[in-house]
Amino acid sequence: MAKKPVNGGFFLNSDLKSLRGCDSVAGVRQGINPPNPYNKYSAEYIGEPPPTKLEVFEETSTKRIITKAFASDWEGGWRYTVNCYRGCVHGCTYCFARQYHEYLGYGAGTDFETKIVVKSNAPQLLRQELKKCRDKMPHLDFSFATDPYIALEAEYKLTRQCLEVCAEFRVPVGVITKSPLVTRDIDVLKRLRKVTVFFSLPFLTKEKSNPFEPYTPVPEARFRAMKTVADAGVEVGIGIAPVIPGYNESDIPGLLERAKDCGATRAFMSLLHLDTDSIEEYFVAKMHERLPPTRVNKIINTIKRERGGSLRHKTYNERMMGTTEQWEVTQKLFEFQARRLGFNARPNVSENGPDEAVAPVQEQRRLF
């Protein structure tokens, strides 16, 4: 039982094996993590802190790989997800999954992007579970708590192996990613009974993306990957998520136009939501680091108008919704452009039955 000290002396009591410590991640400075609400004590460095390094752990204690997510309209109120990794090197400042790192004793800040946990037995677990529950499994999403195609996937190939298992069991699949690495698995995607690959693209340009997605592939690379997958005959879509009020609403028409040119047929969008105090604190701190004060104030004030004076939603049902006329205009803009370009034209359920359905567009929004 490995015990690694993290975040002010708290020990992670999971069966984790330290794999490697590599050179400092390019562009990553001092590790910044809001206080973990699950830790009683915290600590601060006196003087200059050590450099932030990428740490990779292999988790061997995982018992199940299919997660049944609550509060969903998909298949009777539930959806099913597969996550081969914990944490994500893309470092998106708005990512709702940052809170799940706190359950491990890590922080929701830079710990999330520099301490990556690999579920090395994911394909074997997925096979075992599908043997028992294939008939009850209408659809699997890759993934929920991290991008299924983070850079480590190039070495571990866990997502690829899990997709191969899904192809064998003829399970319909949805993939949401920011990474062109998905093009490596086109051969497997084409063997799946039903699949849609959504590319998360909230910003039209690299300059717009940088403050919030510092280590993700640039938008142009994602569009190229989208075209490659679509040209191979695999259905693709675009997820404009999150829409950050006061920042990227104007990108919506251009994003949909580019996606259409690249072969996308599905599209959804969703409003930014900050699920915890830790995520809110990190999100705001990073904005102050990377954007002019006037721009930060505009974004904060616009979000507060949508959230009744707060940056966070009050209830889960309000998570995806704004409250002002500005948000209504944004929704109408998206709906008009999507309809004009022919997105989401076909029904979600095929003639062959519900098990070939693609998760509804409304359901995909819940990932962000």
N, C-alpha and C positions, 0 to 999 in steps of 0.2 A: 504494500500500500504506500504509494508515493505521497509525500507531503511537501508541497512547495509553498514557501512563505510569500504571500501577496498582500498588497494594500494594508500596510500598517500592522503586520503581524498576524493577520488572519491566515489560517491554513486551509487549503483546499483538500478535503478528505475524500477525494475520488481516486479511483485507480488510474492515475495518469502517469505516463512515462515520458520524461523529457526527451525530445528527439534531437533538437539541435538549437544552437544559438548562432544566428548568422550576423553579417555585418549590419551596421545601422541602416534602417530603412531610409531611402532617399527622401529628403524633405521633412522627415519627422524630427521634431525637436523634443523638448522636455515633455515627459508624460504628464498629461493633464486629465485628472479624473475627478468629477464631482464626488462628494462623500457618498459612500455606499450605505444605503439605509439599513442593510442587513448586517453591517459591521458595527460593533459597539465602540471600537477605538480606531483612531486614524493616526497617521504620522506625517511629518513634513521633513524635507531635507533642509539641513542648515548649510548654506553655501550652495555651490554648483551641483546640481543633480547629475547622476551618471547618464550617458547617452541612452536614448530609447532604442531597443533592439527588438527585432521580430523573434518571438518565441513560438515554437510549434510543439504541441503535445499530442500524443496518441491516447485516446480514451478506449480502454478495453472493458469498462464496466457497463457499457450500454446494453440494456436488455431488450429494448424495443426501438424501432426506427420509424414506424408510421405513427404520426401524431394526429389525434382527432381534435380539431380546433373548434371552439365553441362560437356561438353568436354568428352563424352563417345561414344564408338562405339556400345554400347548395345541398341538395339531397336531404331534405327533411331537417335542415337546421345545422348540419355539420359539414365540414370539409376535412380532407385528409392530406397531410403533407409529409414530405421526406426531407430531412436536413442531414447532410453528410458532414457538415462542419459547424462549429460554433465560433462566432466572431467573423470579421470580414476585413480584409486589407484595403478595400475600396475607401473606407473611412468617410462615408457619407454622413454629414453632421446631423441630418434629420432622421436617421434610421431608427425606427421604433424598436428594432431587435436589440439595441444596446442594453435595454433593461435586463435581458436574459443573461448577460454576462455577470450581472450583480448576483444572480442566484448561485454562481460558482465561487463567489467571493472576490471577483475581479471588479474593476470600475467600468462605468458606462462611457468613459471618455476614450483616451488613447489605448487603454487596455483592450478595448473591443477590437481595435485594428492591429494590435501588435502581439496579442496573446491568442493564438488560434488553436482550437481543439479539433482534432481530426477523429471522426468516428470510423476507425479503420475496419471494423467488422460490419459496416452498413450493408453491403450487398448480401452477405450471408444472412443477416437478420431479416432483410426484406424478403428474401426467398422463403425463409421459414414462416414469416407472417402471412405471405400471400398463399401459401399452401393451406392455411387455415381459414383465411377470410376473403379469398378472391371473389366469391360470389356476392359478398357484401361490399365490395370495393368499387364504387362507380367511377372513381376518378382519383388520380394522385397528382399533387402539385409539387414541383421542384422549384424553389423551396420556399420556406417561410421565414426562418430566422437568419439566413445568410444567403448570399449569392451562390448558386450551385456550381458556378464556374469561376471561383476565385483562382488566383494563380497556382495555388497548391494542387488544384485539380489536374494540372498538366502532368504532375508526377504521380499522384495517388490514383487518379482515374476512378474514383468512387462513384461520382455521378454517372459516368459512362457505364460502369458495371451495373448500377441500379437500373438504368434505362434498359440495359440488355435483359435484366430480369423482368421488367415490365413488358418488354416485347415478347418474351417467352410466355408470360401469363396473359397476354392480350389485354393489358390494363390501359385505358385511355389516360393520357398524360398532358399536363400543362407545365411549361417551363417559363420562368421569368428571370431574366438575367441582364446584366450590363456588359457582359464580356463577349468579345468575338471568339473566345475559345469554344463556344458552342458549335462553331462550324466544323470543328474536329469530329463531332459525333453525328454528322449528317447521315452517315450510313446506318447508324442505329436508329435515329429519328425516323428514317424512311421505313423501318421495319415495324414501327409501333402501329397498333391498330388505329389509334387516333391521337393526334398531338397538335398542339399550338404552341409556338415559341413567341413569347412576348419580350420585346426589348424595352427596358425601362429607360426613357429618354425625356426627362423633364425640361431640358434646356437645349436650345438650338445651336449654341456656339460654345466653344471651349472657354471663352472668356466669361460667359454667363455661368458655366458649370463649375469653374475652378473654386469659387468660395465655398461651395456646398458639397462638391464631389471631388476632393483633391487628388485622389489616386485611382479614379476610375478611367477606363479607356475613353478617349475623347469622343464627343458625339459623332463625328464623321466616321470613326472606326466602327461604331455601333451600327450606323446606317449601312456601311459596306457589308458588315456581317449579316444584317437583315436581308439585304439583296441576295447575298450568297445562299442563305437558307431558303429564301423564297424561290430563287431560280432552280433550286434542287427539288422543288415540288412540295415542300413542307409549308404548312400554313403559318404565317407570322402575323404579329400584331405589335402595336406600340402602346406603352403605358406612360401617359404623361402624369407622372406621380413622383413627388408631390407638386401640386400647384402652390407656390409660396405667394400669398397675397401681397401685392405691391411690388412684385419682382418679375415673375415669369409668365403672367397671363398673356402678354403680347406675343409670346413664342408659339402659342397654340396653333394658329393657322399655318405657320411655317413648318412646324413639326409634323402636322398631319399631311401637308403637301409632300414633304420629303419622304415620309413613311409610305405614302401611296406610290410615289415614284419608285420606291425600293420593293414594292410587291406586297405591302401589308394590306390585310383585309379586315383586321379587327383593331379596335381602339377603345381605350378607357382613360379616364382621368380621375384624380382624387385630390382633395384638399389636404394640405399639411396638417398633421396632428402630432403633438408632443405629449406622449403618454405618461411621462413621469417628471418629477422635479429635476432629476439628474439629467435627463435628455434635454429638457428646457434650458438648464444652466449651461450645458455644453454647447448647444446650438447657438445661444445668444453670445457666449464667449467667443466662439469661432467667427461669428459675424463681425464682432468688434475688431478681431484681428485682421480680417480680410476685406472689409468693405468700409467706405467712408462713413463717418458718423451720421451724416444726413440721410444716407441710404439705409443704414441700420434703423434709425428712428422711424423712417417711413414704413419699413417692413413691420417693425414691432407694433406701431400704432394701427396699421391696417389689419394685422392678425387680431389684435385686441378688439377691434370693432366687430370682427366676425365671431369672436368668442365671448362677447359680453363683458369686455374689460379685462380678460385674462388671456394668457398665451395658450392655455390648455383648455380642452373641452371639459364640460361639466359631467357628462354622462357618455357611456359607450355609444348610445344611439346618436349622439351629436358628433361623433368622431369624424364623420365624413362630410358634414354639412356646414356651410356658412349660414349667416343670418341676415346679411345685408343685401341691398339691391346690387351692389358690385359683384357679389358672388353669383347672383341670379344671372347677371349679364355674362359672367364668365362661363357659366353652364350653358347658356343659350348660344354663346359663341362656339363652344366645343360641339354642341349638338348640331348646329347649322353646318359647320365645316365638315363634320363627320358624315352627315347625311348627304351633303353636296358631293363629297368624294366617294361615296358608296361604301363606307365602312359599316360593319356589323349588319350586312344586308341579309345574310342567310339565317335560318332558324338555328337555335342552339341544339335541338334534338334532331338526330338524323332519322331517316325512314327505317333504319334497322333497329331502333330502340334506344332507350335512355342511356345504356351503358356506353354508347358511342358519342355521348354529348360532350361538348367542350364547356368548361365552367362558364357560367354567365358572366357577361362583362361587369355587371354590378358586383358579382362575387370577387372578381379579380381586384377590384378597388380595395378590398379589405386587406390586401397584403401591405398597404402603405399607410 
